[in-house]
């Protein structure tokens, strides 16, 4: 079995992507260009583990299949899915950007506005 420190729970991996999107939105404050987040395709190699205590719960742990070659002793599976980010308040597409109206007049002119 692989070292538990080499793996992360699938829910934590998805949360890391969510956190990254929120960070990107915060960094986009005062930017004139916003991006609508479309489909987010994710694919992980997971190892299914059943805990021996606590009711025998099965966990899907994301593993780095290239970390070691001893993984032949365990069974790993590829899990792929697509998520679509939505604004929790409106139910509409989520945008990484700001809320103020913006133009494209300075687009491509760099920070100094040549």
Secondary structure, DSSP 8 states (H G I E B T S, - for coil): ---GGGEEEHHHHHHHHHHHHHHHHHHTTT-S--EE--EEEEEEEEEEEE-SSSS--EEEEEE-TTS-SGGGGS-EEEEEEEEE-B-TTTSSB-EES-SS----TTTTSTTTT-
